[in-house]
Amino acid sequence: MTARTARKIEIQKKKRRRAIPRAKVTRSQGNTAGARKRLKKVAGLARGRKTAAG
């Protein structure tokens, strides 16, 4: 268990302030069986929406 000292907390706050703001991940990417299955499902849903719309 790491110590939650006041100094550590201050350092973490500074790091967070310096970090470049990035958009949240909209879909999980990965090479595991679960991740690939989810990507496949999301891709299928997107294809379905595309054909229904256009």
Secondary structure, DSSP 8 states (H G I E B T S, - for coil): -----HHHHHHHHHHHHHS------SS---SSHHHHHHHHHHHHHHHHHHHHH-
